[in-house]
């Protein structure tokens, strides 16, 4: 579910703060993506708890600080929710850097 024109920079990127499932970019955007899979789309969305969200944002900040070659003018953190039937819903800008 990667948009046309986005390059995959990393998959399952491990950082000292946690793992980012997917990191994609084009010339304007660096996008971190968390994939949640549960029996329903609602359960998938609700599976991302505040504590995990904070760890994911810390991991994203770490990537931004340590990989200047991946820097882009804009950043966001999307969540992709997947249900057991394989239906997916992308929530753009689901998490925000403070």
N, C-alpha and C positions, 0 to 999 in steps of 0.2 A: 504494500500500500504506500509506496514511495511515489511522490508526484513526479511527473516528467520534468526533467531539467534539474532535479536534485541529485547530487552526488553523495553516495554513502561514504562517509569518512571513517566510521568505526561501527562495529557491532559488538554488543556485550562488552563495552569499554569499562574496564575495572579501574577504579580510583581508590584512594585511601578512605573515601567517604561512602562508597557504594558503587554499584554498577549501573551504567546507563545502557539501556537496551540497544538504542540506535542513535547515531549522530549523523545528520545529513546537512547538506549545504548547497546553496547556489551562490551567485556573486553577491547577493544582498543579505541573505539569511543564514544563520547557523541555528539549526533546530535539533534539540535533544528530544528523544521520543521514549516514553515508557509504554510498554505493552502489557495489558492486564487481560487475562483470559479466565473466565468463570462460566458457569452454566447459563447465565443470562447477561445481557448487556448491562443491565442495572447493577447486578452483582459485581461485574467487572469494574465498573466505574467506582462503586463504593469500596472496592478492595484497596484503593489507594488511600491510606490513612495519613493523618497529619505528620506523624513521626517519620514515615517513609518519604513523604513529600519533602520534608526538611532535609533529609539525607540526600535525596536526589538533587535538590537545589544546591547543596554544598558540593556535591560531585560536579555539577555543571559549572559552578564558580571555579572549582579547581581546574577543570579543563580550560576554561577561559583564561585563567592565570598562567597555566603551564604550556599551552599550545597557541602561542601568538600567530603561528602560521595558519591556524583555523579561524582567526578573527574575521568577523563580518560586521557591517554597520548595524545589523539588527539581530537579536536573538529571541528565541521563544522556546517553551517547553510544552510539547504536545503529549497527549495521552491517547492511545488507541485501545479501545475496549473491544474484546472479541468474545462471542458466545460459543456454546458448544456446537452450533450449526455452522460456525465459520463466518457469521455475519460480523461486520466490524463497523465501529463508529469512531471517528477521529474527533477529539476535542482539542481544537487549536488554542494555544496559549493557556493551557489548563493550569500551569504553575507559573508564578511570576517571581523573577529576581527582585529583591528589595533594594 
